[in-house]
């Protein structure tokens, strides 16, 4: 059956009006920013690169101007690095999901960035498909910190971490770790639900499962476990009492 031309035009307009994921790419290596831009604009019709930055200061300014949905942020940049840029963006209450771009030896920086508000990290040798899917996932509230990655980061200072606690933390899936990060930072269930765009009951259900996996029964015990792994510092505990 052939659709009337008016109906076809309407469908085309509806398709074209699908809202794109707007991103900023921040890296001091022009080859990386340009490569990511070409890949995303060529292979992902639902992603739009709205700006490129080459240091942290420029990244902060771009985010304030463009208000993107996601920013790919290099950890090590001149002037202001990615960690400080992440902290400044969140202090300004700008609603943007920040993914750190990193190499294998950047664990210390990435952990600090996550504490500052980043939602995870990607290695710079990431595959094209994983890069695109990661941006899409983050834009819908997913945190890109797998259990394996978490354990690797928290072991960055041998002898100063509780290995058993780290192994227990490694049993959490992405969503549970995502909620734990916010919970130990002092967020209430309603706030977590709002930040992740999920139902408050979903948060409660995940917390219940998470508590069972961690062998704890309340937030206080969860914070203690997080302290043992290095997920949060004693100063974080004091601020959230």
C-alpha positions in Angstrom: 0.0 0.0 0.0 1.4 3.4 -1.0 1.3 6.1 1.6 0.0 9.6 0.7 2.9 12.0 0.1 1.8 14.1 3.0 2.1 11.1 5.3 5.5 10.2 3.9 6.7 13.8 4.4 5.5 13.7 8.0 7.4 10.5 8.7 10.6 11.9 7.2 10.3 15.1 9.4 9.7 13.0 12.5 12.8 10.9 11.7 14.9 14.0 11.0 13.8 15.6 14.3 15.2 12.8 16.5 17.3 14.5 19.1 21.0 13.8 18.8 23.5 13.2 21.6 25.6 16.3 21.6 29.2 15.8 22.7 32.4 17.7 23.3 35.8 16.0 22.8 38.7 17.3 25.0 42.3 16.1 24.3 45.5 17.9 23.8 46.4 15.6 20.9 44.7 17.0 17.8 45.0 13.7 16.0 42.8 12.0 18.7 40.1 14.7 18.7 39.9 14.9 14.9 39.9 11.1 14.6 37.1 10.7 17.2 35.1 13.5 15.5 35.4 11.8 12.0 34.5 8.4 13.4 31.5 9.6 15.3 30.1 11.9 12.6 30.6 9.2 9.9 29.2 6.2 11.7 26.8 7.5 14.3 23.8 9.4 13.0 22.5 10.0 16.5 25.7 11.7 17.8 26.7 15.2 17.0 30.2 16.6 17.9 29.6 20.2 18.9 33.1 21.2 19.9 36.8 20.2 20.3 39.0 21.4 23.2 42.7 21.0 23.6 43.1 21.7 27.4 41.0 21.6 30.5 40.3 25.4 30.6 39.0 25.3 27.0 36.9 22.2 27.8 35.2 24.0 30.7 34.5 27.1 28.5 33.1 24.9 25.7 30.8 23.0 28.1 29.5 26.2 29.5 28.8 27.5 26.0 27.5 24.5 24.2 25.9 22.6 27.1 26.5 19.1 25.6 25.1 15.9 26.8 28.4 14.1 27.0 32.1 15.1 27.1 35.0 12.8 26.3 37.7 14.2 28.6 41.4 13.4 28.4 42.9 12.9 31.8 46.3 14.6 31.1 46.1 18.0 29.5 48.2 21.2 29.9 47.1 24.2 32.0 44.1 22.5 33.6 44.0 18.7 33.5 40.9 16.6 33.0 40.4 15.9 36.7 40.3 19.5 37.6 38.1 20.4 34.6 35.7 17.7 35.7 35.6 19.2 39.2 35.0 22.7 37.9 32.2 21.6 35.6 30.4 19.8 38.4 30.9 22.6 40.8 29.1 24.8 38.3 26.2 22.4 38.3 26.4 21.8 34.6 24.4 18.8 33.6 26.8 16.8 31.4 28.0 13.2 31.6 31.8 13.1 31.7 33.8 10.1 30.4 37.6 10.2 31.0 39.9 9.2 28.1 42.9 7.5 29.6 45.8 5.1 29.2 46.7 2.1 31.4 48.9 4.2 33.7 46.4 6.8 34.6 44.6 5.0 37.4 45.3 7.6 40.1 43.9 10.4 37.9 40.8 8.4 36.9 39.9 7.5 40.4 40.1 11.2 41.4 38.0 12.1 38.4 35.3 9.7 39.3 35.2 11.2 42.8 34.9 14.6 41.1 31.8 13.5 39.2 33.0 11.6 36.1 30.8 8.6 35.1 33.6 6.4 34.0 36.5 6.0 31.6 37.5 4.7 28.2 40.9 3.6 27.1 42.3 5.5 24.1 42.6 2.4 22.0 38.9 1.7 22.3 37.2 0.1 19.3 34.9 2.2 17.2 31.8 0.2 18.1 32.6 0.4 21.8 33.2 4.1 21.7 29.8 4.8 20.0 27.9 2.4 22.3 29.6 3.8 25.4 28.5 7.4 24.5 25.0 6.1 24.0 24.9 4.2 27.2 26.3 7.1 29.3 23.7 9.5 27.8 21.1 7.2 29.2 22.6 7.0 32.7 25.0 4.1 32.6 28.4 4.4 34.4 31.3 2.9 32.5 33.2 1.4 35.4 33.2 -2.3 35.2 34.0 -4.5 38.2 37.4 -5.4 36.6 38.3 -1.8 36.1 37.2 -0.8 39.6 39.4 -3.5 41.2 42.4 -2.4 39.0 42.0 1.2 40.1 41.6 0.5 43.8 44.8 -1.7 43.8 46.9 1.3 42.8 48.5 1.5 46.2 49.6 -2.0 47.3 49.4 -2.6 51.0 47.0 0.2 51.7 43.8 -1.5 50.5 41.8 -4.3 52.0 42.1 -7.0 49.3 39.1 -9.0 50.5 36.9 -5.8 50.4 38.1 -5.2 46.9 37.2 -8.7 45.8 33.7 -8.2 47.3 33.4 -4.9 45.5 34.3 -6.7 42.2 31.0 -8.7 42.4 28.9 -5.6 41.6 27.6 -5.0 38.1 27.8 -1.6 36.5 24.4 -0.3 37.7 25.1 -1.4 41.3 28.6 0.2 41.3 27.0 3.4 39.8 24.5 3.6 42.7 27.2 2.7 45.3 29.4 5.6 44.1 26.5 8.0 44.7 25.3 6.4 47.9 28.6 6.6 49.6 29.0 10.3 48.5 25.8 11.0 50.5 23.1 11.0 47.9 19.6 9.9 48.9 17.5 7.4 46.9 15.4 10.1 45.4 18.5 12.1 44.3 20.1 9.0 42.8 16.9 8.1 40.9 16.8 11.6 39.5 20.5 11.6 38.5 20.2 8.2 36.7 16.7 8.8 35.3 15.3 5.7 36.8 12.5 5.0 39.3 13.2 5.4 43.0 12.0 1.8 43.5 14.6 0.6 41.0 17.3 2.3 43.1 15.9 0.6 46.3 15.9 -2.8 44.6 19.5 -2.3 43.4 20.6 -1.2 46.8 19.0 -4.3 48.4 20.9 -6.6 45.9 24.1 -4.6 46.4 23.9 -4.9 50.2 23.5 -8.7 49.9 26.6 -9.0 47.6 28.7 -6.7 49.8 27.5 -8.4 53.1 26.4 -5.1 54.6 23.0 -4.0 55.9 23.0 -0.2 55.7 24.7 2.9 54.3 27.2 3.3 57.2 28.5 -0.2 56.6 28.7 0.4 52.8 30.7 3.5 53.4 33.1 1.6 55.7 33.6 -1.0 52.9 34.1 1.7 50.3 36.7 3.3 52.6 38.6 0.0 52.8 38.8 -0.2 49.0 39.8 3.4 48.5 36.6 4.3 46.7 36.2 7.2 49.1 38.5 8.9 51.6 38.1 9.6 55.3 37.5 13.2 54.3 34.5 12.1 52.2 33.1 10.2 55.2 33.4 13.3 57.4 31.7 15.6 54.8 28.8 13.2 54.5 28.1 12.6 58.2 
